[in-house]
Amino acid sequence: MRIDLAALLFACVLAPVTVTAQAARAADVASIDGIIRAYYEVVSGPTGKSPTWNGTGARTIRAPCRDRQHESRGATRRQVLDLKGYHGDNRPRAEGFWEWETDRTVSRSGNMVHVWSSYASARTEGGEPFTRGVNSITLFHDGERWWIMGWMFDSAVR
């Protein structure tokens, strides 16, 4: 299992990906704080509103790879999704979903950064969390801006 996870991470971060450059809000990609803030804005929103993935998210994500860890009948399961798989066909949300960062640890080497970003999720903005977890986010600075190269999350943190 450990080898499979290592291979997945290697593929997500280093796999060749063709990307069309898109204009992004300067504040979203100028700093680590900005891109992490934009990351949480993308997934959050009220009932009836579609995620803003085709806007901010598409302008901050470089490699479409997301690995979701979750518990199922007592065993950890891995689900690998591309961006379309994660967001589906961008339909309006059936329920409100708000996610915010509660803690962050950053490790940097040159233009590469790894962010452990703890989060809480609620059905309303500022509401009582129904779950908590950790996002593992890989960032890259290309000399002009930050990109999210890959990420995974685990909402089964104990």
C-alpha positions in Angstrom: 0.0 0.0 0.0 2.8 2.4 0.8 4.4 1.8 -2.6 1.0 2.5 -4.3 0.7 5.8 -2.5 4.3 6.8 -3.4 3.7 6.0 -7.0 0.4 8.0 -7.0 2.1 11.0 -5.5 5.0 10.7 -8.0 2.5 10.5 -10.9 0.4 13.5 -9.6 3.4 15.8 -9.1 5.6 14.8 -12.0 3.3 13.6 -14.7 3.4 15.8 -17.8 0.3 18.0 -18.0 -0.6 20.4 -20.8 -2.0 23.5 -19.3 -3.4 26.6 -21.0 -2.3 29.7 -19.1 -5.3 31.5 -17.7 -5.5 34.9 -16.1 -5.9 34.7 -12.3 -6.6 37.3 -9.7 -3.1 38.6 -8.8 -3.9 38.2 -5.1 -4.8 34.6 -5.5 -1.5 33.5 -6.9 1.0 36.1 -5.6 1.7 34.4 -2.2 1.2 31.1 -0.4 -1.5 32.8 1.8 -3.3 33.9 -1.4 -3.4 30.6 -3.2 -4.5 28.7 0.0 -7.2 31.3 0.6 -8.4 30.8 -3.1 -8.3 27.0 -2.6 -10.8 27.2 0.2 -13.0 29.8 -1.6 -13.3 27.4 -4.6 -14.9 24.6 -2.5 -17.2 26.8 -0.3 -20.6 28.1 -1.1 -24.3 28.1 -0.3 -27.1 25.8 -1.3 -28.1 26.3 -4.9 -24.9 27.9 -6.0 -22.4 26.0 -8.3 -18.8 25.8 -7.2 -16.5 28.4 -8.7 -14.2 25.8 -10.0 -14.1 27.0 -13.6 -13.1 30.4 -12.3 -10.6 30.7 -9.5 -9.8 27.0 -9.3 -8.9 26.5 -13.0 -6.6 29.5 -12.7 -4.7 28.1 -9.7 -4.5 24.4 -10.4 -1.7 23.1 -12.6 -2.0 19.3 -12.3 -5.5 17.8 -12.1 -4.9 15.2 -9.4 -6.8 14.8 -6.1 -6.5 11.8 -3.8 -9.2 11.4 -1.3 -8.7 9.2 1.8 -11.8 8.1 3.6 -13.1 5.5 6.0 -15.4 2.8 4.8 -16.5 0.0 7.1 -13.4 0.5 9.3 -10.9 0.5 6.5 -9.1 3.4 4.8 -10.0 3.6 1.1 -8.3 5.7 -1.5 -10.2 7.4 -4.3 -8.3 9.3 -7.0 -10.2 11.9 -8.9 -9.4 14.4 -11.6 -10.9 17.9 -11.3 -14.0 17.0 -13.3 -14.5 13.9 -11.3 -14.2 15.8 -8.0 -16.6 18.7 -9.1 -18.9 16.7 -11.4 -20.6 18.7 -14.0 -20.6 21.8 -11.8 -24.3 21.6 -10.8 -25.6 23.8 -8.0 -25.0 22.4 -4.5 -27.8 20.4 -3.0 -26.4 21.5 0.5 -24.4 24.4 1.6 -20.7 23.6 2.1 -18.2 25.9 3.8 -14.6 24.9 4.5 -12.0 27.0 6.2 -8.4 26.6 7.3 -7.8 26.0 11.1 -4.0 25.5 11.1 -1.1 25.3 8.6 2.4 23.9 8.5 4.6 24.9 5.5 7.8 23.2 4.4 9.7 25.0 1.6 12.7 24.1 -0.6 13.3 26.8 -3.3 10.3 27.0 -5.5 8.6 23.9 -4.1 6.3 24.1 -1.1 4.3 21.5 0.8 1.4 22.7 2.9 -0.4 20.7 5.6 -3.6 22.7 5.9 -6.0 21.5 8.7 -9.6 22.4 8.0 -13.2 22.4 9.4 -16.3 22.0 7.3 -19.9 23.3 8.0 -23.2 23.6 6.1 -23.4 27.3 6.7 -20.7 30.1 6.6 -19.3 30.3 10.2 -21.6 27.3 11.2 -20.8 24.5 13.5 -18.3 22.1 11.9 -19.6 18.6 11.0 -16.2 17.3 10.0 -12.5 18.2 10.3 -9.5 17.0 8.4 -6.2 17.8 6.7 -5.4 18.9 3.2 -1.9 18.0 1.9 -1.2 20.5 -0.9 1.9 20.7 -3.1 2.7 24.2 -4.5 5.2 25.4 -7.1 6.3 28.9 -7.9 7.3 29.4 -11.6 9.1 32.7 -11.0 5.9 34.7 -11.5 3.1 33.0 -9.6 2.1 30.1 -7.4 0.4 26.9 -8.8 -1.3 24.1 -7.0 0.5 21.0 -8.4 -1.5 18.3 -6.5 -3.4 17.7 -3.3 -5.1 15.1 -1.3 -7.2 15.2 1.9 -8.2 13.0 4.8 -11.4 13.8 6.6 -11.0 10.9 8.9 -8.4 12.5 11.2 -8.7 11.3 14.8 
